[in-house]
């Protein structure tokens, strides 16, 4: 998976960038069809925000944003939201393809066959 980090109007400490890269790589366990991710760090006055855009094969991109007073907390909020989105989409896809009940359960016994 290709991961790109961008800093707008700010300087992001290297440990925060490394943590962001590590955590985004771990998102692959929620959806194996991840193609690329973009992490955008932005600072305006005293507000720091982190936005994550994850592109997936055969699905629309997942976008999440986190805001806080420091980048590490904003990153954690954004990652929680992305995990929730990917987990929900993956479970819906699996449930949609589940087998029919007639294929799993045997037919009920006929009445009067005693």
PyMOL commands that set and color helices and strands:
alter all, ss='L'
color gray80, all
select helices_A, chain A and resi 14-29+71-96+101-104
alter helices_A, ss='H'
color red, helices_A
select strands_A, chain A and resi 2-8+34-44+47-56+59-68
alter strands_A, ss='S'
color yellow, strands_A
deselect
rebuild
show_as cartoon
